Amino acid sequence: MACDTMRGMGNAADLPRFIFCNHKVGTKLSTQLATLVAPLLGWKRKGVRGLVHRVEPGADLVVFAHSLIGFDLAAMPHRGIRLVRDPRDVWLSGYLYHRHCREAWCLASPPDNPVEPILFPLVPYSQQHRPEAWKRDYLAALGGRSYQDNLLALDREAGLAFEETRYAAWTLEAMADWRPAPGTIDIRMEDIAADFDGTMARMFRHLGVPDAMIGPCVEASRAADVARMDDAQLAANPHIHGRQLSKWRSMLTAAEVARFEARHGDAIRSLGYPLSS
């Protein structure tokens, strides 16, 4: 589908800047970065959720919360960052987060006979584009309880399996369906955790931030650096389960990892992560 042409498309410095995320893959961080940096640069920022068919004109920096693109991104000149994360941590992080988060879709109890079209909060924004039959089947499988109540009623093994076949699977599917486009580069969440300032500088430079503003933007972005947060800040953020980004090696058993890798090894390798074996 054709997109609107954003202003300044002929000038590389004025190309629209896009940040592509997924649930538990940088959505909170990207929103924070846009909030912290856009005012310094005089940029107008916008966040979009679910399947996006067009980019409205007027925004200088757009955060795509779910990286679901319904238009030809390769045909649209832009500067973009796609955040990626180890699928094993996407799975584990989702399981931990959904057990206590306050997101409306996660807390919504399915009605006996939902009215179509079935939309948020009965389903997450990332799944609103699914066929109505798919959404009805998803709600029926919840058994009258919310997503979160299902997780809390299950033991660890069953809860991880529940998460794997739902939000983890949806995210891995979206990541597998991604089509590389000129102008967009991949940035690993693990690289941000290992070298926050250096990776931020690389991201801002790619997005076309003037050299003189790279330093101020990196300094402003430090407010979003988990490693720099104090204990009170960490405790107040439901998206964070500690300063260590990657936890699958310490929190998942060898058997759990083996089963997950047997099912999702291709997705893990395609994103540039080695299998544990």
Backbone torsions as a table, in degrees:
resi	resn	phi	psi	omega
1	MET	NA	136.8	-179.2
2	ALA	-70.5	148.2	179.3
3	CYS	-105.5	161.4	170.1
4	ASP	-65.3	147.3	174.3
5	THR	-87.1	126.2	-179.9
6	MET	-87.9	157.1	-174.7
7	ARG	-62.3	147.9	173.8
8	GLY	73.7	23.6	-175.7
9	MET	-64.7	-20.9	-178.5
10	GLY	-81.0	-12.6	-177.2
11	ASN	-111.1	121.9	-176.3
12	ALA	-57.0	-33.5	-178.9
13	ALA	-68.7	-19.7	-177.1
14	ASP	-105.8	7.9	178.3
15	LEU	-61.4	146.8	175.9
16	PRO	-63.0	145.2	179.8
17	ARG	-109.0	129.3	-177.7
18	PHE	-120.8	139.2	168.9
19	ILE	-120.3	123.7	-176.9
20	PHE	-106.0	127.7	-177.0
21	CYS	-128.5	179.9	167.7
22	ASN	-143.2	163.7	177.2
23	HIS	-56.7	124.9	-175.2
24	LYS	68.9	17.6	175.9
25	VAL	-132.7	61.8	168.8
26	GLY	89.8	10.5	-179.2
27	THR	-65.1	-47.3	-180.0
28	LYS	-64.9	-44.9	179.8
29	LEU	-60.1	-46.6	-177.1
30	SER	-63.9	-39.3	177.4
31	THR	-64.0	-41.4	177.3
32	GLN	-63.4	-44.9	-179.4
33	LEU	-61.3	-43.5	179.3
34	ALA	-61.9	-40.4	179.9
35	THR	-66.6	-37.4	-176.1
36	LEU	-79.1	-36.1	-169.0
37	VAL	-98.4	-36.6	-175.7
38	ALA	-54.4	-43.0	179.4
39	PRO	-62.5	-32.0	179.2
40	LEU	-66.3	-30.1	-174.2
41	LEU	-101.7	-3.5	-176.5
42	GLY	70.9	25.5	-179.1
43	TRP	-90.0	143.5	169.9
44	LYS	-90.1	130.7	-176.6
45	ARG	-113.3	155.7	-179.0
46	LYS	-150.8	143.4	173.5
47	GLY	-113.8	137.7	178.4
48	VAL	-128.4	145.9	-175.7
49	ARG	-124.7	157.6	177.5
50	GLY	69.1	-157.9	-179.5
51	LEU	-76.9	123.0	-175.4
52	VAL	-106.6	121.1	-178.7
53	HIS	-97.6	-18.5	-179.5
54	ARG	-156.8	152.5	177.3
55	VAL	-105.4	117.5	180.0
56	GLU	-65.7	141.8	178.6
57	PRO	-70.4	154.8	172.9
58	GLY	110.2	-14.9	-179.7
59	ALA	-97.6	137.5	177.5
60	ASP	-90.2	-27.9	-178.4
61	LEU	-137.5	119.5	-178.0
62	VAL	-118.7	127.5	176.6
63	VAL	-101.7	118.2	177.5
64	PHE	-93.6	107.3	-171.9
65	ALA	-66.1	-26.8	-173.7
66	HIS	-126.7	3.6	176.8
67	SER	52.5	34.8	177.3
68	LEU	-101.6	107.5	-170.7
69	ILE	-110.2	117.7	180.0
70	GLY	-102.5	21.6	176.8
71	PHE	-138.2	174.4	-177.6
72	ASP	-83.7	91.6	-178.1
73	LEU	-62.8	-36.0	-178.1
74	ALA	-63.7	-23.6	-178.9
75	ALA	-89.3	-0.9	-177.2
76	MET	-111.8	107.2	178.0
77	PRO	-56.1	133.0	-176.5
78	HIS	-165.6	170.2	168.0
79	ARG	-117.3	123.1	-173.2
80	GLY	-135.4	152.5	173.5
81	ILE	-124.3	126.0	170.4
82	ARG	-108.8	122.9	177.3
83	LEU	-86.4	135.3	177.4
84	VAL	-127.3	158.1	-178.3
85	ARG	-149.1	151.1	178.8
86	ASP	-55.7	122.6	-178.8
87	PRO	-55.4	-29.2	179.0
88	ARG	-66.4	-34.0	175.9
89	ASP	-78.7	-31.0	174.2
90	VAL	-59.3	-45.2	179.3
91	TRP	-62.6	-54.0	-177.1
92	LEU	-64.7	-43.5	-178.9
93	SER	-63.1	-40.2	177.5
94	GLY	-62.9	-43.5	179.1
95	TYR	-59.4	-47.4	-179.2
96	LEU	-65.9	-42.4	-176.0
97	TYR	-69.6	-43.6	-174.6
98	HIS	-71.0	-14.0	177.3
99	ARG	-75.9	-16.3	-177.3
100	HIS	-140.6	-2.8	-176.3
101	CYS	-67.4	167.9	-179.9
102	ARG	-116.0	24.1	178.8
103	GLU	-70.2	136.5	-171.6
104	ALA	-59.2	-40.3	-178.7
105	TRP	-64.8	-33.9	-177.1
106	CYS	-74.5	-23.4	-178.1
107	LEU	-99.5	-8.9	-174.7
108	ALA	-73.5	128.1	174.5
109	SER	-88.9	131.0	-175.3
110	PRO	-71.0	135.1	175.8
111	PRO	-73.7	162.8	-179.6
112	ASP	-64.8	-37.2	-177.1
113	ASN	-137.2	82.0	-175.9
114	PRO	-64.3	142.6	179.9
115	VAL	-84.2	133.2	178.2
116	GLU	-87.4	147.2	-0.5
117	PRO	-73.7	141.1	179.7
118	ILE	-83.0	117.5	-173.8
119	LEU	-127.2	178.2	172.5
120	PHE	-55.9	137.4	10.4
121	PRO	-95.9	7.4	178.8
122	LEU	-67.4	-30.6	172.1
123	VAL	-128.6	154.5	176.7
124	PRO	-64.0	156.5	175.9
125	TYR	-54.1	-35.5	-176.2
126	SER	-67.7	-13.0	-177.6
127	GLN	-116.1	5.8	-178.4
128	GLN	-63.5	-24.2	-176.9
129	HIS	-80.5	-8.2	-178.0
130	ARG	-65.9	157.4	174.3
131	PRO	-59.9	150.7	-178.1
132	GLU	-60.7	-34.4	178.6
133	ALA	-63.7	-40.5	177.5
134	TRP	-61.2	-44.1	-177.7
135	LYS	-67.2	-37.9	176.9
136	ARG	-64.1	-41.5	178.6
137	ASP	-64.5	-40.4	177.6
138	TYR	-60.4	-46.9	-178.9
139	LEU	-66.4	-40.0	179.9
140	ALA	-62.8	-37.5	-178.3
141	ALA	-69.3	-17.1	176.2
142	LEU	-72.9	-14.2	174.7
143	GLY	65.3	32.8	177.3
144	GLY	84.1	-1.5	179.9
145	ARG	-114.0	157.7	178.0
146	SER	-68.2	165.3	175.2
147	TYR	-56.0	-46.5	-178.4
148	GLN	-66.0	-42.9	179.4
149	ASP	-62.6	-34.9	175.0
150	ASN	-61.4	-46.0	-179.8
151	LEU	-62.2	-43.1	-176.7
152	LEU	-69.7	-23.2	179.9
153	ALA	-83.8	-10.4	-176.1
154	LEU	-103.1	151.6	172.5
155	ASP	-73.6	176.1	-174.0
156	ARG	-56.3	-50.1	-176.1
157	GLU	-61.8	-45.8	-179.5
158	ALA	-69.5	-35.2	178.6
159	GLY	-65.7	-41.9	176.6
160	LEU	-63.5	-38.4	178.0
161	ALA	-66.0	-40.3	176.9
162	PHE	-58.8	-47.9	-179.6
163	GLU	-65.6	-40.1	-176.8
164	GLU	-62.2	-39.0	-176.1
165	THR	-87.2	-0.5	179.1
166	ARG	-119.8	-102.2	-170.4
167	TYR	-64.5	-36.3	177.3
168	ALA	-61.7	-43.0	179.6
169	ALA	-65.1	-39.5	179.2
170	TRP	-63.1	-42.1	-179.6
171	THR	-67.0	-44.2	179.1
172	LEU	-62.8	-36.5	176.9
173	GLU	-63.6	-44.6	179.4
174	ALA	-64.1	-39.3	179.4
175	MET	-68.5	-36.9	179.4
176	ALA	-69.5	-30.4	-178.7
177	ASP	-81.3	-6.9	-178.5
178	TRP	-61.0	136.5	176.9
179	ARG	-114.1	117.3	-179.9
180	PRO	-55.9	145.6	-179.1
181	ALA	-135.7	143.2	175.1
182	PRO	-56.0	136.2	179.7
183	GLY	99.3	-15.8	179.5
184	THR	-112.1	130.8	176.8
185	ILE	-117.0	156.0	176.7
186	ASP	-89.9	138.9	173.6
187	ILE	-127.3	126.4	-179.2
188	ARG	-84.1	136.7	176.0
189	MET	-58.9	-33.5	179.4
190	GLU	-64.2	-33.6	177.6
191	ASP	-70.0	-36.1	176.2
192	ILE	-63.1	-42.5	-179.9
193	ALA	-66.4	-36.9	-176.2
194	ALA	-77.5	-35.9	-177.7
195	ASP	-145.6	79.0	-173.6
196	PHE	-59.8	-53.9	-175.0
197	ASP	-62.8	-44.9	-178.3
198	GLY	-64.9	-40.7	-179.6
199	THR	-71.2	-37.6	176.0
200	MET	-60.8	-43.6	179.8
201	ALA	-60.5	-41.7	178.1
202	ARG	-63.4	-42.8	179.4
203	MET	-63.5	-48.4	-177.9
204	PHE	-64.3	-37.7	179.1
205	ARG	-63.9	-42.9	179.3
206	HIS	-65.5	-34.2	180.0
207	LEU	-75.9	-1.2	175.5
208	GLY	89.0	18.8	175.9
209	VAL	-67.8	131.6	178.9
210	PRO	-57.3	146.0	-177.3
211	ASP	-53.0	-39.6	-177.4
212	ALA	-66.5	-17.7	-177.3
213	MET	-104.1	-4.1	180.0
214	ILE	-59.4	-50.1	-179.4
215	GLY	-58.3	-52.1	177.7
216	PRO	-59.1	-36.4	179.4
217	CYS	-69.1	-40.6	176.7
218	VAL	-62.3	-43.4	180.0
219	GLU	-61.8	-43.9	179.3
220	ALA	-65.1	-36.4	-176.1
221	SER	-70.7	-16.3	-178.4
222	ARG	-60.4	-20.3	177.1
223	ALA	-64.6	-18.1	178.8
224	ALA	-98.6	2.7	-177.7
225	ASP	-81.6	114.9	-178.2
226	VAL	-58.8	-37.7	-177.3
227	ALA	-64.6	-22.5	-178.5
228	ARG	-95.7	-6.3	-177.9
229	MET	-77.4	145.1	175.4
230	ASP	-83.8	175.3	-174.8
231	ASP	-61.5	-37.1	-179.4
232	ALA	-66.0	-40.1	178.3
233	GLN	-65.5	-40.9	177.9
234	LEU	-63.4	-44.1	-177.8
235	ALA	-65.0	-28.9	-177.3
236	ALA	-83.9	-7.3	-176.4
237	ASN	-107.4	107.4	-177.1
238	PRO	-67.4	-14.2	-179.2
239	HIS	-81.6	-12.1	-172.8
240	ILE	-111.5	131.9	178.6
241	HIS	-117.9	35.3	-179.7
242	GLY	125.6	168.7	-176.4
243	ARG	-75.6	-18.4	-179.9
244	GLN	-85.3	119.1	-178.0
245	LEU	-67.8	-49.9	-175.7
246	SER	-94.0	121.7	-175.4
247	LYS	-123.9	-4.0	-171.2
248	TRP	-64.4	-32.4	-179.0
249	ARG	-66.7	-32.8	-177.2
250	SER	-95.1	-20.8	-173.4
251	MET	-109.1	-21.1	178.2
252	LEU	-98.2	142.9	176.8
253	THR	-76.3	163.0	178.8
254	ALA	-59.7	-37.8	-179.8
255	ALA	-67.5	-40.7	178.7
256	GLU	-63.8	-42.8	179.2
257	VAL	-64.2	-44.0	-178.3
258	ALA	-61.0	-43.3	179.6
259	ARG	-64.7	-43.6	-178.9
260	PHE	-64.8	-43.7	-179.3
261	GLU	-67.0	-33.0	177.8
262	ALA	-63.2	-34.4	-178.5
263	ARG	-87.6	-32.0	-169.8
264	HIS	-125.5	23.3	-178.6
265	GLY	-58.9	-39.5	-179.6
266	ASP	-62.5	-41.9	179.7
267	ALA	-65.1	-40.1	179.9
268	ILE	-63.0	-48.1	-178.4
269	ARG	-67.5	-37.4	-177.5
270	SER	-63.8	-25.2	178.6
271	LEU	-90.8	1.8	175.4
272	GLY	91.6	16.9	-179.7
273	TYR	-106.6	137.1	178.9
274	PRO	-78.5	151.1	171.7
275	LEU	-72.6	153.8	-177.5
276	SER	-65.4	-24.9	-179.9
277	SER	-84.0	NA	NA
